Amino acid sequence: MNYDFYITPQEYERAAQNGISPAVLEVRVRSLAWAKDRAISEPPQKKKRLPSHLVKLAEQNGICYRTFLWRVNTLGWDPERAATQQLQDRKAQAIKAYEKSRVYPREYVEMAKNNGIPYDTFRRRVKSGWDIEKAATLPPLTSREIGLMTKGKREKWIKGIFKK
């Protein structure tokens, strides 16, 4: 591909009529390899000037200039809000993210803890189909209770076989 890097005086004039400085035109054509028609006709982007009193207000509130610009330009916040809303604490962010990713409601996990049920037992009960409230309230069975329960099930099973 043959590319023309030479800019004629007439092209500089056309660019100037469109509000494009010679330096910008040269960067567009020679460094960015834009087509000459586009480089001459496309107006430069206007930078958003932020009021200096809001920049100072942001700095007084502990918000660095880059964060302030990011809030206004990227997030689309009102400059007043971007300068005054405090930064979120990292611990608060982590807690918020943890709460959003929570699988089981906090009140049931606390209820299980208060009833002496370990979290893993509560989780296993819910995963195996238990009602969440029952999983959080029924205290853990002792070895003896488990043995009696299995003995009772075994007796029912034996009675079922010999009924015939």
N, C-alpha and C positions, 0 to 999 in steps of 0.2 A: 504494500500500500504506500503510495507516494503522498506525503503529508506536507502541506505548505505552511511553513512557520513565519514567512515574511508577511508583515502587516503594512499595508499601504497607508499613506497619509489620509486618503479618503475614508479608509476603514476606521482610522483613529477618530476622524471627525464624526462619522456616523455613530460610533460608540459614545462619544462625548454628548451627542444629542440625546442619547438614551440614558444618560446619567452614569456612564461607565468610564472610570478613569483609565488613562493609558496603562498604568501599572496593573490594574485588574485585568484589562484586556490581554496584556502580555502573559500574565500567569495563566489565564484561561486557555490561550492558544498554545503557548510553548510548554508549560508545565503540566497542565491538566489535559492537554490534547483535545480540547473541545473543537467542534466544527466552527469555522469562522462566523457563519451566519448566526449560530446560537450564541457564541461569545459576544457578538456585537449587539444582538437584539434583546437578550434576556437581562432584565434589570437586576442589579445587585440586591441581595437581601438586606432589608432594613434591620439594624440591630435595635432591640428593644432597650430604650434608655430607662433605667429605673431611677426614681427620685432619690437624691442623695440622703435626704432625711430618713427614708425607709432603710437604706443601706446601713446608716449609722444606728438606727433603731434595732435592726437585726443583730448587729455586732454587740450592742448593749445587752441583748437578750441571749447572747452566747451562740448565735447562729452565724457560721462562717459565710463569707460571700458566695462561695461555690454552692453551698447548700441552698442559700437564698435564691440564687439564679436557677438551680435545678427545680426548686419548688415552683417558681413562676413560669419558667419556659417549658419544662418537661411535664410537670404535674398539672400545670394550668391553674395554679392557685392565684387568688387575688394577692397583689403585692403586700397589702396591709396584713393579711392573714399569714403570709409567708414570713414576714418580719417579726410577728408577735407570737405565733404558736411555738411553744417550747419543743425542743427535741425530745424524742422518747428515750427513756432510760433503757439500756441494753437488757437489764434484768426484767423490766416490765415487758419488753418485746419477747423475751424468751418465755415468760409466764403466759403471755397471750397466745403465742404459737403452741405451747404445750396444751393449753386449755382447748384450743380449736382442734387439736389432733386427738383429743381424749376419746376413747372408745366407749367406756362405761361412765354413766353420770356420776358426778362427784358425790352426791348425797348417798348413793347406794354403796360406793366404795367406802365412804366414812362409816355408814351403818354396819357394813361387814367388819370393819376394823374395830368398831366399838363392841361388836358381838364376839370378838375374839377369833374371827375368821381371817386367815392369811389371804393376801391379795391373790396369790396363785390358786388357792382353793376356790375363792370366789370366781375367778376367771374360768377355771376348769368346769365349775358347776354350770355357769352360764353357757359355755361352749357346748356342754353335753346336753343342753336342752332344758335346763332348769328355768323356772320363772325367776326373773332378776330379783324380785323382792324376797322370794323364798331362799334364793342363793345367798342373800345378804343377811337373813335373819336366823336361819336354822343353824344352831351351833354345830361345830364339828363333832362327829360321832367318835366315841371311844372305841378301842379295839373290841371290848366286850359287846358293845351295842352292835358293831358291825358283825361280829360272830353270831349274835342272836338273830340278827336280821337275815343273815345267810342261812342259818339253821332253819328259821321259819320258812324261807323260800324253798329250801331243800325238802322240808316236810310236805309242803303243798305240792311240790312236783312229784314226790313219791306217791302221795295219796291220789294224784291224778292218773298215774300209771296203773295202779292196782285197783282202780274203781271198776274196771272192765270185768 
